[in-house]
Amino acid sequence: MQLSTSKILYAAAVAALGLTQQALADDQGGSLTALAGTKATDYYIVNCFATPAAGDAKHLFFQIKDTTAGNNSVGVTVINNNGPAHDKARTTIDATGGDAVYSEAQTLAGGNGDYIVAIFHTGTAATESYSLAFHCETNAGVHAGTSIVRLSNQ
C-alpha cells in the first residue's frame, strides 16, 4: 500500500482530533443522528490492497442495511477514480428500515487503493442506525485486503 505524504498528514491530523475508527472486519455499524438533520452523512475511506494469499483487489463489494424501523431510508454511495471512465461511483439504498434485509449488492471496480464511502439517510431528521457490509475482492472473487477508516460521524 502506497501512501502519499498528504494522505499521511491528513490521517495524522484526523487521528489527533480523535475522529478515526479503524477496523479490519467487513461490517461497519454506525448511526446518523437527528441533531445533524437530514443532511447527516458519515464518511469513510475503505482501502483495498493486495495480500500474498489473494493477490490484487479488483473491486469493492458493498451493501447497506437500515437497522432502524421507520419511514426514512439509509443509503451508501461509493466513489473511486481508478475505475472505468463511465463507472466512477455507485449507490445503493435500503428502503425498508428495521428488517434483516440488506440493500441490493453493488461492486465498484477500482483495484487496489482508496474508495470514498458516504452514508446518508432520506426523509425527516431522525436518528438512523445502519450496518455497512463491504469487502475487497480479486478477479476470482477471493477476499483481498480490506481496511476502513472513519472520517466523520454525524
C-alpha positions in Angstrom: 0.0 0.0 0.0 1.5 3.3 -1.1 0.6 6.5 0.9 1.4 10.0 -0.3 2.7 12.5 2.2 -0.5 14.4 2.1 -2.6 11.3 3.0 -0.3 10.5 5.9 -0.5 14.1 7.2 -4.3 14.1 6.8 -4.7 10.8 8.6 -2.4 12.1 11.4 -4.4 15.2 11.8 -7.7 13.3 11.9 -6.3 10.9 14.4 -5.1 13.7 16.6 -8.6 15.0 16.7 -9.8 11.6 17.8 -12.2 11.1 14.9 -10.9 7.9 13.4 -12.1 4.4 13.8 -10.3 1.7 12.0 -11.5 -1.9 11.6 -10.3 -4.8 9.5 -13.7 -6.6 9.6 -16.2 -6.4 6.8 -19.0 -4.9 8.7 -19.2 -1.3 9.9 -22.0 -0.2 12.1 -23.0 3.4 12.8 -25.7 6.0 13.3 -26.8 9.2 11.6 -28.0 11.5 14.3 -31.1 13.6 14.3 -29.1 16.6 15.6 -27.2 16.8 12.3 -30.6 16.9 10.5 -31.5 15.5 7.1 -28.0 16.3 5.7 -26.3 14.0 8.2 -23.6 11.9 6.4 -20.9 9.6 7.7 -17.8 9.4 5.6 -15.2 6.6 5.4 -12.2 5.6 3.4 -12.0 1.9 2.5 -8.6 0.8 1.3 -8.3 -2.3 -0.9 -4.9 -3.9 -1.0 -3.1 -7.0 -2.3 -2.3 -9.8 0.1 0.2 -12.6 -0.5 -2.6 -15.2 -0.4 -5.2 -13.5 -2.5 -3.3 -11.1 -4.8 -4.5 -7.7 -6.0 -8.0 -6.4 -5.4 -10.3 -5.8 -8.5 -13.3 -4.1 -6.9 -15.1 -3.2 -3.7 -18.3 -5.1 -2.9 -20.8 -3.3 -0.7 -24.4 -3.1 0.6 -26.2 -1.4 3.5 -28.9 -2.3 6.0 -31.1 0.3 7.7 -31.4 -1.2 11.2 -33.9 1.4 12.5 -37.6 0.9 11.8 -39.4 3.9 10.3 -40.1 5.8 7.2 -36.6 7.0 6.5 -34.2 5.1 4.2 -30.4 4.7 4.5 -28.1 4.6 1.5 -24.5 4.5 0.6 -22.5 6.0 -2.3 -19.0 4.7 -3.1 -16.6 6.7 -5.3 -13.3 5.6 -6.9 -11.4 7.5 -9.6 -9.4 4.4 -10.6 -12.3 2.6 -12.3 -13.5 2.8 -15.8 -14.3 6.3 -17.1 -18.0 5.6 -17.3 -18.2 4.0 -13.8 -16.7 6.1 -11.0 -19.5 5.8 -8.5 -22.3 3.5 -7.3 -25.2 4.0 -4.9 -27.5 1.5 -3.1 -30.3 2.3 -0.7 -32.1 0.1 1.8 -35.7 1.3 1.5 -37.1 -0.8 4.4 -35.7 0.1 7.8 -35.7 -2.3 10.7 -35.8 -5.6 8.8 -32.9 -8.1 8.4 -32.5 -7.5 4.6 -29.6 -5.6 3.1 -29.9 -3.3 0.1 -29.0 -4.5 -3.4 -25.4 -5.5 -3.5 -23.1 -3.4 -5.6 -19.5 -3.6 -6.8 -17.3 -0.8 -8.0 -14.1 -1.5 -9.9 -11.1 0.4 -8.9 -8.4 -2.1 -8.0 -6.0 -1.5 -5.1 -6.4 1.9 -3.4 -8.9 4.1 -1.7 -12.6 4.2 -2.1 -14.6 7.1 -0.7 -17.8 5.9 1.2 -20.6 8.3 2.1 -23.6 7.0 4.1 -26.8 9.1 4.2 -30.4 9.0 5.1 -33.6 10.3 3.5 -36.7 11.8 5.0 -37.1 13.6 8.3 -34.3 14.4 10.7 -34.3 11.3 12.8 -31.6 9.1 14.2 -30.9 6.2 11.8 -28.6 3.3 12.6 -27.0 1.2 9.8 -24.8 -1.7 9.1 -22.4 -1.5 6.1 -21.2 -4.8 4.7 -18.2 -4.4 2.5 -15.1 -6.2 1.2 -12.5 -6.0 -1.5 -12.4 -8.9 -4.0 -9.9 -10.2 -6.6 -10.7 -11.0 -10.2 -11.6 -14.6 -9.0 -13.9 -13.3 -6.2 -11.5 -14.0 -3.5 -11.4 -11.7 -0.4 -8.5 -9.3 -0.8 -7.0 -7.0 1.8 -9.6 -4.6 3.2 -9.4 -1.8 5.8 -11.7 1.1 6.8 -11.1 4.5 8.5 -14.0 6.7 9.6 -13.5 10.3 8.6 -16.7 11.8 10.1 -19.5 10.7 12.3 -22.7 12.7 12.1 
